[in-house]
Amino acid sequence: MKTDEKEFSKDSEQFGAKNGVKGATVRASVYRTGSYFGITPMKLANGRLLWPDVQLGVERTRAK
């Protein structure tokens, strides 16, 4: 496995579960826009998508 491939270790279901959505939601976003909130998956030769092991965060600001 190449070093680039180690970073992309999750399938769409795992990536979606980590980010609180269904895998189908992630796949639909990729097919519509090419990414999921700016994160682009690696597409394998067999058509599967591999995602990095990241969790999207919500930047919160405190009300003053």
N, C-alpha and C positions, 0 to 999 in steps of 0.2 A: 504494500500500500504506500502510495506517495505521501509526502508530508502534507500536501494540500488536501488530500482525501481524508486525513485524520481529523482535520478541522470540521469536515462535513460528515458527521456520523449518524445523524438522525433522519428517519424517514418522515413523511408528511404527518402521519398520525402521531408520532412521538413529539415532533416539533409543535404541532397544534395543541397537544395535551399540556405541554410545558407552558404554553402561552394562553391557555384557557379557551381554546376554540377547537372545533372539529377539524380533522385532516382535510375534509372536503372543502371547508372554508379557505384553508391555506392554498389548496390546489386551484380552486376557482379564482382566487386573487392572482395567482401566478399566470394562469391562462388569460386573464383579462389584461393585466398590467405588466407582467414579466417579473414581478417581485411581490413580497408580502411586507408591507410597510418598510420598503427600502432594502430588505434582505433578499438577495437573489440566490436561489438554490443551484447546486451543481446537477446538471442533467446527465445521467448515465446513458450508455449506448442502448440499453434495453428500455429507455424511456422513463425510468424511475427517477425521482428527485431525491437528492440528499441535502440536508440542511445542517447548518452549524449548530452547535450546542449552546444556543443563546436564548435568553428570555428577554422579551421586549419589556421595557419599563415605562412607567408613566411618570413624567417629570411633574412633580407637584410643587406648587408655589404657595407660600403661606399668605393668607389674607392679612392685610394691614389695617 
